[in-house]
Amino acid sequence: MTEPAERDLADLDKKTQRRIKAVLDRLLTYPQAIDLKKLQGSPERWRVRVGDWRVILRIDREQGVLYVLRIRHRR
């Protein structure tokens, strides 16, 4: 998780933090069960919606690494 994403997560209430962490854990263990959408204009950026929040991700398929870039409100 990048530093901006860690700050975003720390600013949220505990319930929302747990929901986001649960979705990220599920994404790592069973990615087919998550509604992962590709962001337009960026070849490696994806988003996962968790309630009113969007988790912006970058997936490095060669190394098998998932980077959480930001966690932002959908407004």
N, CA, C and O atoms as a GROMACS GRO file, in nm:
protein
  300
    1MET      N    1   0.085  -0.117   0.000
    1MET     CA    2   0.000   0.000   0.000
    1MET      C    3   0.090   0.124   0.000
    1MET      O    4   0.185   0.132   0.078
    2THR      N    5   0.060   0.218  -0.087
    2THR     CA    6   0.140   0.340  -0.094
    2THR      C    7   0.111   0.430   0.027
    2THR      O    8   0.010   0.412   0.096
    3GLU      N    9   0.199   0.524   0.053
    3GLU     CA   10   0.181   0.615   0.166
    3GLU      C   11   0.051   0.696   0.155
    3GLU      O   12  -0.020   0.708   0.255
    4PRO      N   13   0.018   0.750   0.037
    4PRO     CA   14  -0.111   0.822   0.029
    4PRO      C   15  -0.230   0.730   0.060
    4PRO      O   16  -0.326   0.774   0.123
    5ALA      N   17  -0.224   0.605   0.015
    5ALA     CA   18  -0.334   0.512   0.043
    5ALA      C   19  -0.341   0.480   0.191
    5ALA      O   20  -0.451   0.466   0.246
    6GLU      N   21  -0.227   0.467   0.257
    6GLU     CA   22  -0.226   0.442   0.401
    6GLU      C   23  -0.286   0.560   0.477
    6GLU      O   24  -0.360   0.540   0.573
    7ARG      N   25  -0.255   0.682   0.434
    7ARG     CA   26  -0.314   0.801   0.497
    7ARG      C   27  -0.465   0.805   0.473
    7ARG      O   28  -0.542   0.836   0.564
    8ASP      N   29  -0.507   0.773   0.348
    8ASP     CA   30  -0.650   0.770   0.317
    8ASP      C   31  -0.722   0.671   0.407
    8ASP      O   32  -0.828   0.702   0.461
    9LEU      N   33  -0.666   0.553   0.423
    9LEU     CA   34  -0.727   0.450   0.504
    9LEU      C   35  -0.732   0.490   0.651
    9LEU      O   36  -0.831   0.465   0.719
   10ALA      N   37  -0.625   0.552   0.700
   10ALA     CA   38  -0.620   0.594   0.840
   10ALA      C   39  -0.724   0.701   0.872
   10ALA      O   40  -0.769   0.711   0.986
   11ASP      N   41  -0.763   0.780   0.773
   11ASP     CA   42  -0.862   0.886   0.794
   11ASP      C   43  -1.005   0.833   0.802
   11ASP      O   44  -1.096   0.906   0.842
   12LEU      N   45  -1.027   0.709   0.764
   12LEU     CA   46  -1.162   0.652   0.763
   12LEU      C   47  -1.197   0.594   0.899
   12LEU      O   48  -1.110   0.567   0.982
   13ASP      N   49  -1.329   0.576   0.921
   13ASP     CA   50  -1.372   0.513   1.045
   13ASP      C   51  -1.335   0.364   1.043
   13ASP      O   52  -1.310   0.307   0.936
   14LYS      N   53  -1.332   0.303   1.160
   14LYS     CA   54  -1.285   0.165   1.174
   14LYS      C   55  -1.369   0.066   1.094
   14LYS      O   56  -1.316  -0.029   1.037
   15LYS      N   57  -1.499   0.088   1.089
   15LYS     CA   58  -1.588  -0.004   1.016
   15LYS      C   59  -1.555  -0.003   0.866
   15LYS      O   60  -1.546  -0.109   0.803
   16THR      N   61  -1.536   0.115   0.811
   16THR     CA   62  -1.501   0.127   0.669
   16THR      C   63  -1.363   0.069   0.643
   16THR      O   64  -1.342   0.004   0.540
   17GLN      N   65  -1.268   0.091   0.734
   17GLN     CA   66  -1.136   0.033   0.720
   17GLN      C   67  -1.144  -0.119   0.712
   17GLN      O   68  -1.079  -0.181   0.627
   18ARG      N   69  -1.224  -0.180   0.800
   18ARG     CA   70  -1.238  -0.326   0.799
   18ARG      C   71  -1.300  -0.374   0.670
   18ARG      O   72  -1.258  -0.476   0.615
   19ARG      N   73  -1.401  -0.302   0.619
   19ARG     CA   74  -1.466  -0.342   0.493
   19ARG      C   75  -1.366  -0.338   0.378
   19ARG      O   76  -1.362  -0.431   0.296
   20ILE      N   77  -1.286  -0.233   0.370
   20ILE     CA   78  -1.189  -0.219   0.261
   20ILE      C   79  -1.082  -0.327   0.271
   20ILE      O   80  -1.045  -0.387   0.171
   21LYS      N   81  -1.032  -0.352   0.392
   21LYS     CA   82  -0.932  -0.456   0.410
   21LYS      C   83  -0.987  -0.594   0.374
   21LYS      O   84  -0.916  -0.676   0.316
   22ALA      N   85  -1.113  -0.618   0.407
   22ALA     CA   86  -1.175  -0.747   0.373
   22ALA      C   87  -1.185  -0.765   0.222
   22ALA      O   88  -1.160  -0.874   0.170
   23VAL      N   89  -1.221  -0.658   0.151
   23VAL     CA   90  -1.230  -0.666   0.005
   23VAL      C   91  -1.092  -0.690  -0.056
   23VAL      O   92  -1.080  -0.769  -0.150
   24LEU      N   93  -0.989  -0.624  -0.004
   24LEU     CA   94  -0.854  -0.644  -0.056
   24LEU      C   95  -0.805  -0.786  -0.028
   24LEU      O   96  -0.739  -0.846  -0.113
   25ASP      N   97  -0.836  -0.840   0.089
   25ASP     CA   98  -0.800  -0.979   0.119
   25ASP      C   99  -0.870  -1.075   0.023
   25ASP      O  100  -0.809  -1.169  -0.027
   26ARG      N  101  -0.998  -1.049  -0.002
   26ARG     CA  102  -1.074  -1.134  -0.096
   26ARG      C  103  -1.017  -1.122  -0.237
   26ARG      O  104  -1.014  -1.220  -0.311
   27LEU      N  105  -0.973  -1.003  -0.273
   27LEU     CA  106  -0.915  -0.982  -0.405
   27LEU      C  107  -0.788  -1.066  -0.423
   27LEU      O  108  -0.762  -1.120  -0.530
   28LEU      N  109  -0.710  -1.076  -0.317
   28LEU     CA  110  -0.586  -1.155  -0.324
   28LEU      C  111  -0.614  -1.305  -0.327
   28LEU      O  112  -0.544  -1.379  -0.396
   29THR      N  113  -0.716  -1.350  -0.254
   29THR     CA  114  -0.741  -1.494  -0.246
   29THR      C  115  -0.835  -1.544  -0.354
   29THR      O  116  -0.817  -1.654  -0.406
   30TYR      N  117  -0.935  -1.464  -0.389
   30TYR     CA  118  -1.035  -1.508  -0.487
   30TYR      C  119  -1.074  -1.390  -0.576
   30TYR      O  120  -1.183  -1.335  -0.559
   31PRO      N  121  -0.988  -1.350  -0.670
   31PRO     CA  122  -1.012  -1.228  -0.747
   31PRO      C  123  -1.137  -1.231  -0.836
   31PRO      O  124  -1.190  -1.126  -0.871
   32GLN      N  125  -1.185  -1.349  -0.871
   32GLN     CA  126  -1.304  -1.356  -0.957
   32GLN      C  127  -1.429  -1.307  -0.885
   32GLN      O  128  -1.527  -1.270  -0.951
   33ALA      N  129  -1.428  -1.306  -0.752
   33ALA     CA  130  -1.547  -1.267  -0.675
   33ALA      C  131  -1.557  -1.115  -0.656
   33ALA      O  132  -1.655  -1.067  -0.600
   34ILE      N  133  -1.459  -1.040  -0.701
   34ILE     CA  134  -1.455  -0.896  -0.680
   34ILE      C  135  -1.490  -0.825  -0.811
   34ILE      O  136  -1.447  -0.866  -0.919
   35ASP      N  137  -1.568  -0.717  -0.800
   35ASP     CA  138  -1.606  -0.636  -0.916
   35ASP      C  139  -1.494  -0.537  -0.946
   35ASP      O  140  -1.499  -0.420  -0.908
   36LEU      N  141  -1.393  -0.585  -1.015
   36LEU     CA  142  -1.275  -0.507  -1.049
   36LEU      C  143  -1.297  -0.445  -1.186
   36LEU      O  144  -1.326  -0.516  -1.283
   37LYS      N  145  -1.283  -0.312  -1.196
   37LYS     CA  146  -1.304  -0.243  -1.323
   37LYS      C  147  -1.178  -0.169  -1.363
   37LYS      O  148  -1.109  -0.111  -1.279
   38LYS      N  149  -1.149  -0.171  -1.491
   38LYS     CA  150  -1.032  -0.103  -1.545
   38LYS      C  151  -1.063   0.046  -1.560
   38LYS      O  152  -1.172   0.083  -1.604
   39LEU      N  153  -0.968   0.130  -1.522
   39LEU     CA  154  -0.985   0.274  -1.538
   39LEU      C  155  -0.946   0.315  -1.679
   39LEU      O  156  -0.847   0.266  -1.734
   40GLN      N  157  -1.023   0.404  -1.737
   40GLN     CA  158  -0.995   0.449  -1.873
   40GLN      C  159  -0.872   0.538  -1.874
   40GLN      O  160  -0.849   0.616  -1.781
   41GLY      N  161  -0.794   0.526  -1.979
   41GLY     CA  162  -0.678   0.613  -1.997
   41GLY      C  163  -0.554   0.571  -1.922
   41GLY      O  164  -0.451   0.639  -1.928
   42SER      N  165  -0.562   0.461  -1.851
   42SER     CA  166  -0.445   0.413  -1.777
   42SER      C  167  -0.438   0.262  -1.792
   42SER      O  168  -0.528   0.191  -1.748
   43PRO      N  169  -0.333   0.212  -1.853
   43PRO     CA  170  -0.329   0.069  -1.887
   43PRO      C  171  -0.322  -0.026  -1.767
   43PRO      O  172  -0.367  -0.140  -1.777
   44GLU      N  173  -0.268   0.020  -1.655
   44GLU     CA  174  -0.249  -0.072  -1.543
   44GLU      C  175  -0.330  -0.033  -1.420
   44GLU      O  176  -0.309  -0.092  -1.314
   45ARG      N  177  -0.420   0.062  -1.429
   45ARG     CA  178  -0.495   0.106  -1.312
   45ARG      C  179  -0.636   0.048  -1.312
   45ARG      O  180  -0.703   0.042  -1.415
   46TRP      N  181  -0.677   0.005  -1.194
   46TRP     CA  182  -0.806  -0.058  -1.175
   46TRP      C  183  -0.874   0.005  -1.055
   46TRP      O  184  -0.810   0.074  -0.976
   47ARG      N  185  -1.002  -0.018  -1.041
   47ARG     CA  186  -1.073   0.031  -0.924
   47ARG      C  187  -1.165  -0.076  -0.872
   47ARG      O  188  -1.220  -0.157  -0.947
   48VAL      N  189  -1.181  -0.074  -0.739
   48VAL     CA  190  -1.275  -0.161  -0.670
   48VAL      C  191  -1.365  -0.069  -0.589
   48VAL      O  192  -1.317   0.020  -0.518
   49ARG      N  193  -1.493  -0.091  -0.600
   49ARG     CA  194  -1.587  -0.010  -0.524
   49ARG      C  195  -1.622  -0.082  -0.395
   49ARG      O  196  -1.657  -0.200  -0.395
   50VAL      N  197  -1.611  -0.008  -0.284
   50VAL     CA  198  -1.647  -0.061  -0.152
   50VAL      C  199  -1.744   0.040  -0.092
   50VAL      O  200  -1.702   0.139  -0.032
   51GLY      N  201  -1.872   0.015  -0.107
   51GLY     CA  202  -1.973   0.110  -0.059
   51GLY      C  203  -1.959   0.241  -0.135
   51GLY      O  204  -1.966   0.243  -0.258
   52ASP      N  205  -1.940   0.350  -0.061
   52ASP     CA  206  -1.924   0.482  -0.122
   52ASP      C  207  -1.778   0.515  -0.151
   52ASP      O  208  -1.746   0.630  -0.183
   53TRP      N  209  -1.691   0.418  -0.139
   53TRP     CA  210  -1.548   0.441  -0.155
   53TRP      C  211  -1.494   0.367  -0.276
   53TRP      O  212  -1.543   0.260  -0.312
   54ARG      N  213  -1.391   0.424  -0.339
   54ARG     CA  214  -1.321   0.359  -0.449
   54ARG      C  215  -1.178   0.335  -0.406
   54ARG      O  216  -1.111   0.424  -0.354
   55VAL      N  217  -1.132   0.214  -0.430
   55VAL     CA  218  -0.994   0.179  -0.404
   55VAL      C  219  -0.926   0.171  -0.540
   55VAL      O  220  -0.962   0.088  -0.624
   56ILE      N  221  -0.828   0.257  -0.563
   56ILE     CA  222  -0.756   0.263  -0.690
   56ILE      C  223  -0.632   0.174  -0.677
   56ILE      O  224  -0.553   0.189  -0.584
   57LEU      N  225  -0.618   0.082  -0.772
   57LEU     CA  226  -0.513  -0.019  -0.767
   57LEU      C  227  -0.427  -0.017  -0.893
   57LEU      O  228  -0.471   0.028  -0.999
   58ARG      N  229  -0.306  -0.065  -0.879
   58ARG     CA  230  -0.221  -0.094  -0.994
   58ARG      C  231  -0.178  -0.238  -0.980
   58ARG      O  232  -0.130  -0.279  -0.874
   59ILE      N  233  -0.194  -0.314  -1.086
   59ILE     CA  234  -0.161  -0.456  -1.083
   59ILE      C  235  -0.039  -0.480  -1.170
   59ILE      O  236  -0.039  -0.447  -1.289
   60ASP      N  237   0.063  -0.537  -1.111
   60ASP     CA  238   0.183  -0.577  -1.184
   60ASP      C  239   0.176  -0.727  -1.203
   60ASP      O  240   0.215  -0.803  -1.114
   61ARG      N  241   0.126  -0.770  -1.316
   61ARG     CA  242   0.104  -0.913  -1.340
   61ARG      C  243   0.234  -0.992  -1.353
   61ARG      O  244   0.238  -1.110  -1.318
   62GLU      N  245   0.340  -0.928  -1.403
   62GLU     CA  246   0.468  -0.998  -1.418
   62GLU      C  247   0.524  -1.040  -1.283
   62GLU      O  248   0.575  -1.151  -1.269
   63GLN      N  249   0.515  -0.951  -1.184
   63GLN     CA  250   0.569  -0.981  -1.053
   63GLN      C  251   0.462  -1.034  -0.958
   63GLN      O  252   0.492  -1.080  -0.848
   64GLY      N  253   0.336  -1.028  -1.001
   64GLY     CA  254   0.227  -1.074  -0.916
   64GLY      C  255   0.205  -0.986  -0.795
   64GLY      O  256   0.178  -1.035  -0.685
   65VAL      N  257   0.216  -0.854  -0.816
   65VAL     CA  258   0.205  -0.759  -0.705
   65VAL      C  259   0.085  -0.668  -0.728
   65VAL      O  260   0.058  -0.624  -0.840
   66LEU      N  261   0.014  -0.640  -0.619
   66LEU     CA  262  -0.100  -0.551  -0.620
   66LEU      C  263  -0.066  -0.428  -0.537
   66LEU      O  264  -0.036  -0.439  -0.418
   67TYR      N  265  -0.070  -0.309  -0.599
   67TYR     CA  266  -0.040  -0.184  -0.530
   67TYR      C  267  -0.170  -0.108  -0.508
   67TYR      O  268  -0.244  -0.083  -0.602
   68VAL      N  269  -0.197  -0.070  -0.384
   68VAL     CA  270  -0.310   0.016  -0.353
   68VAL      C  271  -0.259   0.159  -0.361
   68VAL      O  272  -0.174   0.200  -0.282
   69LEU      N  273  -0.312   0.235  -0.458
   69LEU     CA  274  -0.262   0.370  -0.481
   69LEU      C  275  -0.336   0.475  -0.399
   69LEU      O  276  -0.273   0.559  -0.335
   70ARG      N  277  -0.469   0.470  -0.400
   70ARG     CA  278  -0.550   0.569  -0.327
   70ARG      C  279  -0.681   0.504  -0.285
   70ARG      O  280  -0.724   0.404  -0.342
   71ILE      N  281  -0.743   0.564  -0.185
   71ILE     CA  282  -0.877   0.526  -0.141
   71ILE      C  283  -0.954   0.658  -0.135
   71ILE      O  284  -0.926   0.743  -0.051
   72ARG      N  285  -1.050   0.673  -0.224
   72ARG     CA  286  -1.120   0.801  -0.237
   72ARG      C  287  -1.271   0.781  -0.232
   72ARG      O  288  -1.322   0.675  -0.267
   73HIS      N  289  -1.341   0.886  -0.188
   73HIS     CA  290  -1.486   0.883  -0.186
   73HIS      C  291  -1.536   0.896  -0.330
   73HIS      O  292  -1.470   0.959  -0.413
   74ARG      N  293  -1.652   0.838  -0.359
   74ARG     CA  294  -1.702   0.835  -0.496
   74ARG      C  295  -1.758   0.969  -0.542
   74ARG      O  296  -1.788   0.983  -0.660
   75ARG      N  297  -1.773   1.065  -0.455
   75ARG     CA  298  -1.834   1.192  -0.494
   75ARG      C  299  -1.776   1.245  -0.618
   75ARG      O  300  -1.817   1.352  -0.664
   0.00000   0.00000   0.00000
